[in-house]
Structures are given as structure tokens and as C-alpha cells.
Amino acid sequence: MKLHPSDSWALALRCAADAIGVSDPNPRVGCVITTAEGRLLASGHTQRAGAAHAEVMALRAAQAASHTVRDGTAWVTLEPCSHHGRTPPCCDALIDAGVARVVVALQDPNPLVAGHGIARLRAAGIEVVVLDAQDPVAIAARELNIGFLSRMLRRRPWVRLKIAASLDGHTALDNGVSQWITGEAARTDGHAYRKRAGAVLTGIGTVIEDDPRLDVRLVDTALQPRRVVIDSKLDIAPGARILAPPGERLVYTASALARSAAPKVRELAERGISVLTCANPEGKVDLAAMLDDLAQREVNELHVEAGSKLSGSFVRAGLVDEFLVYLAPLMLGAGREMARFGPLTALAEGLALEFVSVDRVGTDLRVIARPPGRANF
């Protein structure tokens, strides 16, 4: 089958998307290999951390099909790696395979790569083409790896605040009842966004009131994200559902009681739960410092599902990179707000946002909005 370049890129991006929920903390990469004339030979995507990357998977698939890739073209959504990490360099695999041309959608911002893969390919006599940053394929590849880029370039995760609300902006009734404001399709879509995340976070208020699991259940995933609780006073019950295995569970606290010898900390540790002290001068968890710590733990995307107080704290601190809001065709009249911050004295003090997309999801609307220029890093 002969592919137009746009078809090769479409397949490579689909392969990269298949790495969601698989490759973290590594980037989501897809690779397509064609003959010089454009005939499809093989494709692949990055596997779990420590396993094969996209280029190697595509080369293996070509070999399994008895296809030679010599003098062919590799279409890769991110620059092939050039360093020995958990796996050998992918650029060496492409060189050894004898491809003649590599087309790269996006340069890797990882300082261990950052152009070195491209340079090594060119030094081996391979033609390398890098797409312009404004090319739609480059933009799509960037969006797939927005969290990885954020961690590499800003040293903190991409923070996505998810909210499900009525059309008049309420997330629950005054009495706390919220199940379910949005429909099944929106809830499933929300789990797909959880799947993207390296960690899902909520606050102790939500844990006490709703006892959520906050895992990925409504879509298939190879990896479960870490689950994180903000709990300034260390009030959490060790039996809370969010602390149940599997996966890593983290509790960030500002409590002076969070000593390794404290009975609750010992009990949590026996259950495999880490308690981390991260206090600001006001006696609350320092959210910025927590994000720094999560970045060191290789969290690319942080998915926040919290009550109005904690959501407002993230907004007030300017830490929300993206708002993921599901709006139901429902009016509640009164109820709990999306994010409590302020009060403001002028409209100009409000948080200005840009709509990224507005889509119908089942009976609800999905709105994605970001502060202007937030993704420009």
C-alpha cells in the first residue's frame, strides 16, 4: 500500500496515541517506515518504560514481515533518542537498519537528546527533515506529549483541572450530592483523561465526603496513574479507597505530626503509602513545591479532580495549565462552585482563558481552555 506523506503522519500519530497509558514517564512516540516510494513497511509505538521504543518496534515489525527497510523513510513523531537510558539509542537502530531518510515531527527537549539524535543520523549520511513547529503534525505531536515537554522544559508537570458542572456552573448541590451531573459518555471521557496522567490528585475534603477511588476503570489502560491526596492536617483514614492498591499512593501534608515514628505514618507506610511533608508559611501544603517533587518522580501530567477550595487554591496560585470542563444541560440554581478564589473587585482581575476546543460528548459539552500562551514553552 502506497501512502501519501499525510497518510504516513496520520498513522504515526495514531501509533503515538496508542502509547497513552503505556509509555509513561517516557514520551508517546509513533514510528512509520515506508519505502522511498511511500509503500508501507511497518509501524510501531513506544512500549512501557524499559522496553522498546517506537523505532525499534517498527523495525521489528518490518523484520517479522520479511521487509527490508534499507533506503526507506522513517516517519517519527519525536526525535530518535541518542543516549543509553533504559534502552539503547534509537538513532543507532535506524542507522544500522540502513534507512536513507528520517522525517521528524518534533525535536526532543530532553537535554540528553535535544538535537543529538538528529546530528548523529546526519553524521551517518541519513537525510533528516524536521517539521516546522507550526506544522499541524508538529502541533499534534506536541499536544500528545505536552506533559513530557512541560517536565523537561519547566521542571514541573502539566496541570489539568477537571470539572463536571451544570450549565450554571455548579459541581454539586448545596448538600454535596453530585452523582451524576454529567452523563455516562462524559464520565468515560474523563477516565480517558485520567489515563493520560502520571498522577491523579484530590484533596482530603473530597476523600472524606465522597471516598473516591480515582483510578482508571471506564477505559482500558496498561498503567494506573499514581493517586495523590493533599491533606494538610493528615486527617486521612488509612482505609480510604483512594489509598487501596495497586499503584503508588502519595499523601502530601503540612502537619508536624508527619514523622516517620508517628503511628498513622507507620500504618500508612506499612500499606505502601508515602507521606511527604511539604508546608508553606500558612500551614498548608505548598502546591508549587509539591509539583516540583512530582516532576522529580517523573510525573508528566497531573490530573486534578478536587473540591472548590483546593481547585481555587490551584487557580489562585496560577498553577492550572488546562481546564477540562464538562458542562451538563442542567440548571441547579444554587450549589457548590467550580473553584473558590477571590473575591475580586474588578472583572479585569479574573483569570483570562483561551478556548482550545468545545466538543459534544454524549449529551454534555467538553470545554478545554488554557491561560493565554501557557503552552508556549
RAGIKA-V917695 format. One record per residue. N is the residue number from 1. RES is the residue in one small letter. PHI is phi as a letter, one per 30 degrees, with the letter a starting at -180 (none if undefined). PSI is psi in whole degrees, -180 to 180 (* if undefined). Layout:
n={N | N}
res={RES | RES}
phi={PHI | PHI}
psi={PSI | PSI}
This chain:
n={1 | 2 | 3 | 4 | 5 | 6 | 7 | 8 | 9 | 10 | 11 | 12 | 13 | 14 | 15 | 16 | 17 | 18 | 19 | 20 | 21 | 22 | 23 | 24 | 25 | 26 | 27 | 28 | 29 | 30 | 31 | 32 | 33 | 34 | 35 | 36 | 37 | 38 | 39 | 40 | 41 | 42 | 43 | 44 | 45 | 46 | 47 | 48 | 49 | 50 | 51 | 52 | 53 | 54 | 55 | 56 | 57 | 58 | 59 | 60 | 61 | 62 | 63 | 64 | 65 | 66 | 67 | 68 | 69 | 70 | 71 | 72 | 73 | 74 | 75 | 76 | 77 | 78 | 79 | 80 | 81 | 82 | 83 | 84 | 85 | 86 | 87 | 88 | 89 | 90 | 91 | 92 | 93 | 94 | 95 | 96 | 97 | 98 | 99 | 100 | 101 | 102 | 103 | 104 | 105 | 106 | 107 | 108 | 109 | 110 | 111 | 112 | 113 | 114 | 115 | 116 | 117 | 118 | 119 | 120 | 121 | 122 | 123 | 124 | 125 | 126 | 127 | 128 | 129 | 130 | 131 | 132 | 133 | 134 | 135 | 136 | 137 | 138 | 139 | 140 | 141 | 142 | 143 | 144 | 145 | 146 | 147 | 148 | 149 | 150 | 151 | 152 | 153 | 154 | 155 | 156 | 157 | 158 | 159 | 160 | 161 | 162 | 163 | 164 | 165 | 166 | 167 | 168 | 169 | 170 | 171 | 172 | 173 | 174 | 175 | 176 | 177 | 178 | 179 | 180 | 181 | 182 | 183 | 184 | 185 | 186 | 187 | 188 | 189 | 190 | 191 | 192 | 193 | 194 | 195 | 196 | 197 | 198 | 199 | 200 | 201 | 202 | 203 | 204 | 205 | 206 | 207 | 208 | 209 | 210 | 211 | 212 | 213 | 214 | 215 | 216 | 217 | 218 | 219 | 220 | 221 | 222 | 223 | 224 | 225 | 226 | 227 | 228 | 229 | 230 | 231 | 232 | 233 | 234 | 235 | 236 | 237 | 238 | 239 | 240 | 241 | 242 | 243 | 244 | 245 | 246 | 247 | 248 | 249 | 250 | 251 | 252 | 253 | 254 | 255 | 256 | 257 | 258 | 259 | 260 | 261 | 262 | 263 | 264 | 265 | 266 | 267 | 268 | 269 | 270 | 271 | 272 | 273 | 274 | 275 | 276 | 277 | 278 | 279 | 280 | 281 | 282 | 283 | 284 | 285 | 286 | 287 | 288 | 289 | 290 | 291 | 292 | 293 | 294 | 295 | 296 | 297 | 298 | 299 | 300 | 301 | 302 | 303 | 304 | 305 | 306 | 307 | 308 | 309 | 310 | 311 | 312 | 313 | 314 | 315 | 316 | 317 | 318 | 319 | 320 | 321 | 322 | 323 | 324 | 325 | 326 | 327 | 328 | 329 | 330 | 331 | 332 | 333 | 334 | 335 | 336 | 337 | 338 | 339 | 340 | 341 | 342 | 343 | 344 | 345 | 346 | 347 | 348 | 349 | 350 | 351 | 352 | 353 | 354 | 355 | 356 | 357 | 358 | 359 | 360 | 361 | 362 | 363 | 364 | 365 | 366 | 367 | 368 | 369 | 370 | 371 | 372 | 373 | 374 | 375 | 376 | 377}
res={m | k | l | h | p | s | d | s | w | a | l | a | l | r | c | a | a | d | a | i | g | v | s | d | p | n | p | r | v | g | c | v | i | t | t | a | e | g | r | l | l | a | s | g | h | t | q | r | a | g | a | a | h | a | e | v | m | a | l | r | a | a | q | a | a | s | h | t | v | r | d | g | t | a | w | v | t | l | e | p | c | s | h | h | g | r | t | p | p | c | c | d | a | l | i | d | a | g | v | a | r | v | v | v | a | l | q | d | p | n | p | l | v | a | g | h | g | i | a | r | l | r | a | a | g | i | e | v | v | v | l | d | a | q | d | p | v | a | i | a | a | r | e | l | n | i | g | f | l | s | r | m | l | r | r | r | p | w | v | r | l | k | i | a | a | s | l | d | g | h | t | a | l | d | n | g | v | s | q | w | i | t | g | e | a | a | r | t | d | g | h | a | y | r | k | r | a | g | a | v | l | t | g | i | g | t | v | i | e | d | d | p | r | l | d | v | r | l | v | d | t | a | l | q | p | r | r | v | v | i | d | s | k | l | d | i | a | p | g | a | r | i | l | a | p | p | g | e | r | l | v | y | t | a | s | a | l | a | r | s | a | a | p | k | v | r | e | l | a | e | r | g | i | s | v | l | t | c | a | n | p | e | g | k | v | d | l | a | a | m | l | d | d | l | a | q | r | e | v | n | e | l | h | v | e | a | g | s | k | l | s | g | s | f | v | r | a | g | l | v | d | e | f | l | v | y | l | a | p | l | m | l | g | a | g | r | e | m | a | r | f | g | p | l | t | a | l | a | e | g | l | a | l | e | f | v | s | v | d | r | v | g | t | d | l | r | v | i | a | r | p | p | g | r | a | n | f}
phi={none | c | c | d | e | d | d | d | d | d | d | d | d | d | d | d | d | d | d | d | i | b | c | e | d | d | d | c | b | c | b | b | c | b | d | e | d | j | d | d | c | a | a | a | b | d | c | d | e | j | c | d | d | e | d | d | d | d | d | d | d | d | d | d | c | i | c | d | c | e | i | d | c | c | c | b | d | b | e | e | d | b | b | d | c | d | b | d | d | d | d | d | d | d | d | d | d | i | d | c | b | b | c | c | d | b | d | d | d | e | e | d | c | h | j | d | d | d | d | d | d | d | d | d | i | d | d | b | c | c | d | d | d | c | d | e | d | d | d | d | d | d | d | d | c | e | d | d | d | d | d | d | c | c | i | a | d | d | c | c | c | c | b | c | b | d | d | c | i | c | c | a | d | e | d | j | d | b | c | b | d | c | d | d | d | d | d | d | d | d | d | d | d | e | e | d | d | d | a | c | b | b | c | d | d | d | d | d | d | c | h | d | d | h | c | c | b | d | b | d | a | d | b | c | d | e | c | b | b | c | b | e | c | h | c | d | d | e | d | e | d | d | c | d | d | c | j | d | b | b | b | c | b | c | d | d | d | d | c | d | d | d | e | d | d | d | d | d | d | d | c | i | c | c | c | b | d | a | c | c | d | d | i | c | d | d | d | d | d | d | d | e | d | d | d | d | d | i | d | d | b | c | c | c | b | b | d | d | d | d | e | d | d | d | d | e | d | i | c | d | d | a | c | c | c | c | c | c | d | b | c | c | i | b | l | d | d | d | a | c | b | j | d | c | c | b | e | d | d | d | d | d | b | c | d | d | a | b | b | d | b | i | d | c | c | c | c | c | b | b | d | e | i | d | d | d | b}
psi={126 | 132 | 138 | 152 | -38 | -34 | -40 | -43 | -40 | -42 | -42 | -40 | -37 | -40 | -44 | -41 | -29 | -15 | -7 | 132 | 8 | -51 | -14 | 141 | 5 | 157 | 161 | 110 | 139 | 147 | 133 | 135 | 128 | 164 | 170 | -29 | -7 | 7 | 131 | 130 | -45 | 167 | 164 | 168 | 161 | 137 | -168 | 159 | 129 | -13 | -173 | 145 | 176 | -44 | -43 | -39 | -41 | -41 | -40 | -40 | -39 | -43 | -41 | -30 | 7 | 34 | 135 | 137 | 1 | 133 | 11 | -176 | 133 | 127 | 111 | 132 | -13 | 144 | 130 | 138 | 154 | 7 | 159 | 106 | -121 | -20 | 162 | 165 | 133 | -31 | -34 | -37 | -40 | -40 | -47 | -30 | -17 | 21 | 151 | -22 | 139 | 125 | 124 | 129 | -37 | 134 | 141 | 124 | -8 | 123 | -24 | -15 | -80 | 57 | -17 | -35 | -44 | -44 | -40 | -40 | -46 | -37 | -25 | 4 | 11 | 134 | 128 | 128 | 129 | 127 | 151 | 146 | -25 | 1 | 137 | -34 | -42 | -40 | -43 | -41 | -37 | -44 | -38 | -29 | 29 | -36 | -42 | -44 | -40 | -45 | -38 | -41 | -31 | -9 | 32 | 157 | 162 | 121 | 118 | 121 | 115 | 132 | 136 | 124 | 163 | 169 | -27 | 19 | 22 | 137 | -11 | 165 | 169 | -28 | 3 | -9 | 127 | -6 | 116 | 130 | -45 | 166 | 178 | -40 | -41 | -38 | -41 | -41 | -37 | -36 | -31 | -34 | -35 | -40 | -33 | -25 | 148 | -20 | 145 | 130 | 144 | 179 | 167 | -30 | -45 | -38 | -46 | -40 | -42 | -19 | 56 | 161 | -39 | 33 | -178 | 115 | -32 | -7 | 155 | 141 | 145 | -26 | 141 | 132 | 156 | 152 | 132 | 136 | 131 | 118 | 85 | -39 | 6 | 54 | -5 | 142 | 133 | -23 | 7 | 141 | -31 | -19 | 1 | 146 | 165 | -179 | 168 | 137 | 133 | 137 | 118 | 130 | 161 | 5 | 137 | -11 | -8 | 59 | 152 | -24 | -11 | 138 | -45 | -40 | -40 | -44 | -42 | -42 | -38 | -25 | 5 | 20 | 131 | 132 | 124 | 126 | 127 | 79 | 147 | 174 | -20 | 2 | 17 | 169 | 132 | 104 | -40 | -43 | -36 | -42 | -39 | -43 | -41 | -35 | -41 | -24 | 12 | 35 | 120 | -48 | 131 | 121 | 116 | 124 | 99 | 174 | 179 | -33 | -52 | -40 | -43 | -35 | -42 | -43 | -47 | -36 | -2 | 29 | -4 | 120 | -29 | 134 | 124 | 102 | 125 | 123 | 125 | 149 | 69 | 138 | 130 | -19 | -50 | 153 | -168 | 142 | 167 | -50 | 125 | 110 | 170 | -154 | 153 | 154 | -9 | 148 | -32 | -17 | -11 | 160 | 111 | 138 | 160 | 134 | 127 | -42 | 153 | 117 | 152 | 129 | 102 | -126 | -2 | 172 | 139 | 119 | 125 | 125 | 150 | 152 | 141 | 132 | 5 | -32 | 5 | 78 | *}
